[in-house]
Structures are given as C-alpha cells and as structure tokens.
Amino acid sequence: MSPHEPATGFAFARDQFQQMVEDTLAQARKLGASDSGVEVSEGVGLSVSVRKGELENVERNRDKSLGVSVYLGQRRGNASTSDFSPAAVSRTVQAAYDIARFTAEDPAAGLPDADDLANADDVARDLDLFHPWTLDAEQAAAVALRCEQAAMSTSRLITNSEGAGVSAQQSHFWAGNTRGFRGGYASSRHYISVSPIAGRGRNMQRDSWYSSMRDAADLASPEAVGRYAAERALSRLKPRRVPTAEVPVLFESTVASGLLGSLVAAVSGGALYRKASFLLDSLGQPVLADHLDLHEDPHQPKGKGSAVFDDEGVRTRARQVVDGGRLQGYFLSSYSARKLGLKTTGNAGGGHNLSLTSRRTKKADTLPAMIKRLHRGLFVTEMMGQGVNGVTGDYSRGAAGFWVEGGEIMFPVQEITIAGNLMQMFRDIAWVGADRYTAGTRSIGSVLIKRMKLAGA
C-alpha cells in the first residue's frame, strides 16, 4: 500500500512531503547555505492496555516533524518543528542557519559524499516494511484480553497480572539534501505483550513475553503469548540463592542479544573516535571466538532493521562484520568515518539486521541441548542493571535464571551478580544455540560462555 492512499491513515501524502522538502531546501539555499538536508515525517498509532479483565488505557498518537540541517562550509546548525505552516518552516530554516553562523567549524562536518548516497534505483527497492493494522480500540482491547486471559488460565498459581497490551504503529517520511539524495518510505511495527504474576505474598514472581512484527499477520497468537509468559512466571517460583563461584554461564537468546549490543557499541564510530571503547584499533583483529561470524543484511524483507539507506541517505550493503572471530568493519556514519579517516559504512542510526552465528552450531543445538552442554552452571534468563563499562569492557550485572546440574535444570535462582570482562567473554564463547531469537535489529541463539564469576549467597 502506498502512502499516497487515504486508507493508510496518514494525514499527509508522500507528494506533500516531497514538496515540503524541495521548498525547505530552496529556502536554505536562498539564505546562503552551502549545503542542507531536510526530513519530514509523520507517525500514527494506537496503544491499548488491559489489566485483570478490564480496559485500562487507550492512547492514540499522531506525531509529525520537519527537521533541517544547514551547513555554512564546515559549520552546522539544526532545527526542527512540528508546525508545517509555511511561516513556521521558514522560522525553522532561519533558526538552523543562525545556529550554523555561530557554531565553530568542524573539519568532519558535512553531508555524505554524493557517491555514497542512495540513488533512485536504490530508493525504489521495496523491502515490504509497511503493513497497517486496521483495528479500532475495541478490537485491540479484545486481543489484549485474550492474551491476558490465556495467561491467567494457565494455572491456578497465576494469581495476578500487571496487564496486557496491544500496539499498532505506522509512520512514513521523505528526506532530501542538496547533493541529490531524495528518498523515503512507510513502515509499520506492531506488538502484543503481557506480564503475569505467579504465587502470593512474598513468594510472588513475575515474568513477561511479547511478539513484535511489522505485519500483524506474523504476530504470535495472543493465546500463545499469554501461555508462554505464564509458564515463564511459574518456572521462577521458589527461587534459591547459590554460593559465590566461577562457573560456565548460558545466556538465553533473549538476553544474549544484549551481549551483541555491547559488541556493536564498542565498534561504533562515536565510541571509537572518542577513544571510549575497549575495542580501539580492532579492525582485522580477533574480537570474538574464532568459530563466530557476524553478518549484517539491511535488505531482509519485513526486517525490523531493514533499510535501503541509512539516516543520512547513504546506501546500505550486506556485509560480513566479523569473519571467523576477526573484525572486518566498524559501524560508521559519515561524520564518525571522517573523524577516523575512514569511509562511512552506511550505519548512521545503527546496525541493520545483525545475525551472530557459530560455525559449530547444528540444528540439534536446541535450548535443551544447550542446557545439557552447559552441564553445571548458571542459565541466565533475565538481566538487571546497567553495569557495563564501555571503556574497559568490565561487565557486572544483576541476574536471574536457573541452576543447572548434570545438564538438567535444578531450581530457579535470583539475587545474584555475574561478572567478567567483555573482551574475554567474547573470546570465551564456546557455543551458540540454534534457538535463534530476533530482538529488534539483532538475531542470536543462546550463548554459552566458558566461565564467569558468580556472586551469590
């Protein structure tokens, strides 16, 4: 469905956005800008929450924004507005121009090089990212109630609920700059979630689950989401503490995604040029165990991280970021690339559909098989806190999960801390499971690390 069609629910059509971009660029040129870039966007959505069988909240959002960057040589100014009237847009362009006038020159400032920008053929590529979910508040509430009811019906031990929610979101934008780039597209993102509580009094345990997709037809059923969330909460009842030790740790795929996020942050341009990363000068060097690969594919149909160009209009390309444990490329915008004396990688705005895989992984490496491979140690299903030092790589976070003996789950554990250093942890990844899970732009299976410090009772 094209954003030209009224059925999309947008208040503005693409051709209106295109004209606003052209008019805004013209105003910047008239003021004397040497370069400029503009993006116009609109988002529309519905979010509904229920709790204990009753409707709790209905929220509708309709947001719009016009942002402009003005360059005077290597001085840059930015301004934005949610008022699309000609007078407001003119004031916004003037504000960006005035900011640029009084900003110090920055040798790395500037639009991307023209050769790096996506062309008309790139922009025309359809990645199937737009699937409006046409449901009203009553229908959304009915879906959320089904999800919560499925959780509550799983067991008599499910005694309460923090609620269930349904959200249907969609947006579109158009962008352009004075170096010839023009592009934009519509996209959607929908989810169903629930957070049941098991047990009573001081023995209560909570967990949650969700399903998030661009196309509502691809979402897990509300009943499946509810039952699985309840099973997770039930499994956490009667937790114990374990003594301090040094043991192997298996990260569930849902939390292993955070490890991958830490790797990406460490090899991203901002951290690198500020020298605030434990992986400085790591290009071509081993950063992961030698059986691991990290692939980036920006062009997956319906992918949550899919885009034919990045936030600057630079074309994106599939690439092998890590090959056999060795880092083949950073995550760079035009600005960070210039600061480092390198070329942009098309990652202004972050990574695109990252997939960590192991050359050892077989189809048989399911989660139960990974737990057997752990044999004796900690299976982590939840992380708490933000104890990751991006400069040194030191890692210390609160955790909850299960104690494993002889390859079997023995009992749930909580009130523990696991610690290590990411540089060593990455090299100590012994196995990656076939139980792949995609969280946002990152896809990964459960991750077994040979040894970490566990601080318990």
N, C-alpha and C positions, 0 to 999 in steps of 0.2 A: 504494500500500500504506500502510495506516495504522500509526502507531506502537503501536496497541493490539494488533497481531497479533504472536504469538511469532516468526513467520518473519522478522521484521526483524533478529533477532539482538540486540536490546536487552534488558537485564536489567530495565528499568523500563518500565511502560506510561504513556501520557500521563495517565490519570486519577490515577496515583500522584503524578506531578509536580504536577498541579493541586492535589491535596490538600496536598502539602508547601508549595506557595506560599501557600495560604489559611492554613494553620497558622502559618507563619512570619510572615505579615503580622499575624495576630492576636496573636502574642507581642510583636511590636514595638509594637503599639497598647497592649497591657497594660502595657508598661514606661513608656509615656508619650510615644512618638514622635509628632510632629505629622504626619509622612509617612514612608513607607517603600516600598522596591521590592525585589523578590526575583526571582532567576533560578535555575532548576535545569536542569542539562544532563548529557548522557551522550554519550560518543563511543566508537566501536568500530572497530577496523581491523586489517588485515593488510598487512604490507610484506615483500616477498621480494626479495633481490638475488642475482645470479649473476655469476661472472667466469670467463672463459676456459673456458666449458662446464661449470663446477662450481657447485653451490649454495654460496653464501657466508653469507647471513644470512636468518633467518626471525624476524620480530618481530610479536608480537600486542599490541595496546594496547586497554585498556578503562579509560577515564577518566570520572570523574564529579565534579560540583562543585555546590555551593549557595553563591550569593553574595547578601548582603543589604546594602542601604544604608539607614541610619536617619537621619532628619532631626529635629533639635530646633530648630524655627524655621529659621534660616539657618546652622545648624551641622550638618555632615555627618560620618558615620562609616561605614566599610565594613569588612566582614569576610567571609571565605569558609571553607568546609570541604569535604573530600571524604568525610567521615563523615556518613551520612544518618540515624544513630540519633537519636531524639528528644532525648537528653541533649546530643549534640554540636551539634545545630541550636540548642538553647536557649543553649548557651555562645556560639555564633557570634553570635546576636542580641544577647546581653548585651555581647559584645566590641564590636560595631558601635555599640551605644548608649553604651558607656563612651567610645569614641573621639569620638563626637559631643559628649559632655558637655565634653570638654577641648579641643575644636577651636575656633579663632577663628571668629566669624561671617563669612560671605562673602555679600555682597548678591546675588551671581549664583547662589548655590547653591539647589537645589530641584528637584523633579520637573518634567517638562514641563507646560505648561498643559493642562488637560483637553481643551480644544477642538482641540489639536494631536495628541492621541493617536488611534491607530487604533481603530476601533470593531469590533463583532462581524462586520459585513459585510466590512470590510477583512481581518480575520484569517482569515475563511473562504475567501478567494480562494486558489485552488490555482495555484501557478506551476510545478508539475511539477519540483520540485527533488530528489525522493527516488527514487533508483534503486539499491537494494542490488546489489552484485556478489557473487553467492554462489559464490565459488570457494575451494578449500582451498589449503594451502601448495604441494602438489604441482602443482596446476593453475596456480597463479601462477608457479611456477618454470618450468613448461613454456612459458608465454607469454614470460617474460623470456629464456629460452634461444633461442626462435625469433627474438626481436628481436636478440640479440647475434650469433647465427649469420648472420642476414641481413647484418649489418654486416661481419662477418669475411669473408663470401663475396663481397663486392662487388668486391674487388680484392686481388691478392697484396701490394699495398703497405699494406693494413691489417694491421699486424703485432702489435697488442696491443689490450687493452681495459681500461678502468677499470671495466667492468661494466655490467650492465643491471638494471633494477628494475621491479617492479610493485607498486602500492599500491592497496588498496581501502579507502576510509574512509567512514564514515557517522556521523551524530550527530542528536540531537534535543534540544529544550529547551522549557521553558514558563516564562513570565515574567508578573509582575503587579505592580501598585502600588496605593496607597491612593487614587489618583484615578480608578480604574475600569478601567484597562487590564488586559486578560488576553489573552495570545497566545503562540503558539509553533508550531513546525513541525519536520519532519525534513528532512534534506538529505544529499546524498552528493557525494563527489569522488574520482575515480579517475585513475590515470596509468600510463603506460608510458614508460620512458626508457632511453637507452643512451649511452655515451661511448667511442667507438672511437679508436684511436691509429694514425696513418699514419706510415710511414717508420721509420728506425732511427737509433740513436745520437743524435748532436747534431742530426740533421735530422728528429726526430720532431715531429709536430703532432697536436694533439688537438682534437676538437670533440664536440658532443653534440646530441641532439634529444629531444623528448618530445611526448607527446599527453596532454592532461588534459581530462576531461569529467565532468559529473555522471552521465551514463548510459554504462556501459561499451560499449553498442551503438554509441555515437557516436565511440568512440576510433578513431584511425587503426590500421590493421593493424600488428602487431608487425614484420612484414617491411618495411612502408613506412617506419616509424620508423627501423629499423636501416639500411636502404639510404641514406636521406637523411642520417642522421648520418655515415655513412661518406663519402658524397660531399662533405659539408662539410669533413671532416677532410682528404680527399685534395686538395681545392682549395687548401688552405693550405700545401702542400709547396713548398719552395724560395722562401721569402719574401725580399723585399728591403727595404732601407730607402730612404726618399725624402728629398730635401733639404727644409729648412725653407721654407715658402711660405705664401701666403694663397690658398686655393682654395675652390671650391664643395664641399660635403660632402653626400653622400646617406646617410642613416641607414636601414639595413634596418628593416623594420617591427618586428622583434623587439626592436631596441634603441631605436627611435623611441618605443616605449611608455614608456621612461624619461623622455623629454622631457615627455610628457603628465603623468607622475607629478610632475615638478618644478613644472609649472603648477598642478596641484591642490594641492600642498603650499603654494605661495605664496599661494593664495587660500582657504586653510582657516582656520577661526576661531582655532585655537591660535596660529598664526604671526602672524595679524593683530592680535589683542588684546595680544600680547606685543611688537608692533612689530618683529618679527623676519622681515619679508618685504620683498622688493624690489618687491612689487606692493601696497603700502599705499594705501588710498583709491582703488582702481582700479575701483570699481563704476561702470559706464557709460562707462568709458574704453577705448580700444584697447589690448588686451594681446596680440593675435595679428595676423597679416596680414589684410587686410580681406576675403579670399576664404574665410576659415576659420570653421567653426561647430563648437561642442562641445555635444553632446546627451547628456542623462542619462535613461536609461529603466530604472527599477527593476523593471519588471514583465515583462521578457522571459522567456518560458517556458524553463526549463533554464539561464537565465543564471547565470554564476558570481558576479555581483554583484546578483542579484535578491533582493528582499525587499519585502513589503508594509508593513513598518515597520522603523525603524532600531533601533539598540541600546538606545534609551530608550523604544521603543514608539511613537514619533512616526510617523504615516503618511507614506509616501513618495509622491512625484509625479514624473511625467515633466516635464522642463523643458529649455529651451534655456539652457545656461550661458554660452556665447559665441555671439553672433549677428553675423555679418559682422565678426569680429575684436573686437567690443566685449563686455566682461564684463557679463553680466546678473545674475549671482548668485554669492555665495560658497558655501562648504561649511561649514555651521554646525550645531553641536549646540545644545541649549537653553542650556547654560552659556556657550558662546562667543558665542552670539547676544545673551544678556543683557549680557555684558561689552562688546559693541559697540553696544548699544542697538538691536538688530535682532531679527528673528524667526527661529526655527530653520528650517533648510531640510530637515530630516529626514536629516542626514548624520552623526549620531553613529555612529562606526565607519567612516566614509569614503564614497567615491563609489559609485554603483550603475550598472554597465554604461555606461561613458562611451565615446562614439564621436566621434572627431575627423574631420571631413570637409572637403573643399575644393569650392567651387562650380565650380572649374576641372576637376576630375577627370572623366575619361571612362573607359568600360570598357576602352578600348585602352591605358590607362596601367598596363600590367603592369610587373613589375620590369625586364625587358629594355628596355622603352620608357623607364623612369625612368633607367636607366643611360645610354641614348642622350641623354636630356635633360641629364644631368649633363655629358656631353661630355668634359670634362677635369677631373679632381679625385679625391677620395677617396670610396670606397664603404665605409662602416663596417659591419662585421658583429659586432663584439664590443667591449664597453667594459670597462675595468678601473679600479678605484679609486673613491673617493667624493668627487672634487674639485668639489663643487657647494656654493657659499656661498648659502644661502637668504636671507640678509640683503641682500647686494649683488647677487646674481644672477651673480656671476663663476663661470665654468664652465671647468674644466681637468681632462681625464681621459685616461688611457691608452687607446689604441685599437688595433684590428687590423682588417684588411679587405683591400681591393684597390685598386690604382691603375688609373684609367680614362683612356684617351686615345682621342679620336675616337669616343666613345660605346661603346668596347669595353674589356672587362677585359683588362689587360696582364699583371699579376702580383700575387701576394699581398704585403701589407706588414705589418710588425709593428714593435714598439718605437718607436711614435710617440705624440705627445700632440696632442690637438685642444683649442683654447681659444677662448673668446668670452665674451659676457655674455648670459644668458638673455633679458633684456628685448629686446635687439637681435636675438638669434637667433629669437625667436618672431615678431618683425615681419619677419624676413628669410626666412620660409618661402615658397619660390617655388612649390612644388607638393607635393601629397600623392598617392601612387600608389593604384591600385585593388587592389593586392595586400594586402588587409586581413588583419591577424593579431590575434587576441584573446589577450591575456596577462592572466589574472586578470580584473579588472573593467574593463580598458581595451582598446579596439579602435581600430586605427590602421593606415594603409598606410605604405609607405616615405616618408620626409620629405626633401625637397631644400632645403637652406639655401644661400642665395646665396654666402656667403663666411665662412670661419672661418680662424683661424690654425692651421697645422700645424707642429709642431716635430718634425723628423726628424733625419736624419744631420747 
